[in-house]
Amino acid sequence: MKRNIMKKNAFTLAEVLVTLAVIGVVAAMTIPIVFANVKQSEYRTAGKKAFSIINNAVQAVSLNDGMTPEEYANATDANKQNYFEKLQSKLIVLKTDTDAQGNTVIFTGDGFAYHLVSPNEIYVDVDGDNGPTKIDTPIAQWKQAEYDDQDDLYDTAGWEDVVLGDMFYIGFGDDGKSVILPYIQNASAIAFPNNQQTP
């Protein structure tokens, strides 16, 4: 009696291994890019949030006192200290500290660390005291972004090519303009080329 044997089609072990190898290579090439893009998006979002928080606080203090951040920058040390205390009262402050340059650092409930360089010049670390920037790291060693001159955080067309770190510059001009940039050296001179900003 003759049996009818059906032939079953299946992948060979070699085909399965080649397929897995190709998937592994593609994953190895794309996953780091995806993670980098996610991190850039997180930095951009956090930068915008930090800017909104500190800008609202600065505007509230300025409105109450009738003085701009630029005027406070040129005021006496006692007035500057008074300004910083009023600014802190507008924020959810977890703790304060001092960075390597002697600037007051305000750590907020949002996880941000605001380095108060002067009333019109603030640096924010959106990772707080975590990540590549620490409060004891000199400003010269903060991670710098690749930056196209005159682009700020809200000029989205120019920001597509900017490689962000977790540190941002927030500046306030004498005309009431406020701006946020990725951290770069001489940020204030780039943000406000016609102003005499505190270096």
N, C-alpha and C positions, 0 to 999 in steps of 0.2 A: 504494500500500500504506500502510495507516494504522498508525502506531506507537502502542503503548500506553505513554504516559508516566505514570510513577508520581510523584505529588507527595510530596516529602519534607518532613516537619515539622521545623523547627529554630527555635532562639531567634534573635531579631533582635539586631543589635548594641546597640540601645537597651536591650533587656531585660537583656542581659548586663551592660552598664554600670550600670544601675539596681541590679541584684543585688549587684554588687561594691561600689557606693557604700553600700548598706545594711549589708553585711558590715563594711565599713570603719568606719562610724559605730558599730555595735555593739561592734566590737573596741576602738575608741578609748575607749568609755565603760567597758568591763569590764576591760580589761587592767590599767590602773592600780590598780583596786580589788583585783584578784587579787594583784598584786605587793605592795600595801600589806598585805594579809592575810598573805601569806607572810612579809614582814618582821616583822610583829607576832608571828607564831608563832615565828620564829627568836629574837626578843628574849626571849619568854616562856620558851622552852626553854633558852636560854643563861643567863638569870637563875636558873632553877631549878638548873642544873648548877653555876654559880658559887657559889650559896648552899650547895649540898651539899658542895662542895669546901672552902670556907672554914669552914663549920660543923663539919665533921669535924676539920679542923686545930685550930680553937679548942677543941673539946671534948677533943681529945687532950692539948693543952697544959694545959688546966684540970685534967684528970684527973691528969696527972703531978704538977702543982704543988699541987693542992688549993686553988686559988684560982679564982674566977669572973672573967670579963672585967670585971664591974662592980667587983670588988675591985682588979683591976689598974688600972682607970681612976682609982681614988682613991689609987694607990700612988705612990711616988717616980718621978722621971724615969728613974733608973737601972733600976728594976724594970720600967717600961714598955718601955724599950729591950731589956731581957733577954727580955721577953715577945714582942716583935716578932721578935727573932732566933730564938727557939724556934718561933714561928709559921712563919717562912720555912723552917725545917728540915723542916717537914711538907709543904711545897709544892714543886712542880717550878718553880723560879725560873729564868727566863731572864736577867733583869736587874732592877735596882732604880733608881729615880730619885726626884726630889722634885717635887711639884706646886707651883702658884703660892702655896699657903698654907703651904708648908714641910712638908707631910705626906709620909711615905715612900710611894712607889708601887711595888708588886711586880708585875712582868709575869711571868705564868706560861706554861707550855707549852701551855695550853689556849687561849691568845689573850686572856686576861682581864687587866685592870689593876686591882689592888686598891689603893685609896687608904686608908691606915691613919690615920684621923682620931684615933681613940683605941682602946684595947683593946676597948671595947664598941660602937664605931661605925665601920663600914667602908663605903666606897662602892666599887662595882665597875663598871667600864666594860667591857661584854662585847665591845666592838670593840677592846679594847686601846688602842693609841694611834692607831687609824684612825678615820675617821668624824667625826661632828659634835663629839665631845668630844676634846680633846687634853690632854696633861698640863700644858700651860702655860696652859690656859683657866681663869680664876677660877671657883670653885664657883658663884658667882651667875649665871654665864652657861651653866652646864650645862643641857642640854635637860630641860625639866620635863614630866611626864606629867599628863594630866587624871586626877584621882584621887578616888575615892569614899572618904570617911573610914572608917577601920577595916578596909579590905580589904587583905589581904596576898596574896602570889603564890599561895598555896594555897587561897584562898577564890575558887574558880573562878567562882562565880555572880556575884560582884561585879566580876570582872575583864573581863567581856565588854565593858564600856563604857569600859575604861581604854585610853587611847592611850599606848603605850609609847615611850620613847626607849631608848638603849643604856646608860643609867646607872641603877643600882639602889642603894638603901640597905639595908644589912644591919646589924641591931642585936641586941644581947644584953642581956636584962634581968636584974635582980638575982634574979629567981625562976627563972633558968635558961632562960627562954623566949627563943627566937631568932626573928627575923622578917625577911622581905625585902619591900620595897616599891618601887614605881617611884620614881625620884628626885622628890622634892618638897621645898620649903623646910619647915623644922621637922619633918623626918621623924621624928626621935627622939621629939619631944614627942607626935606622933600615935601612934607605935608603942607608946610606953610612957608614957602620960599621968600615971601615978602615980610615975614614977621621976625622979630628978634626973640626967638624962643630960648628958654633955659637949656643949655647943652646937656 
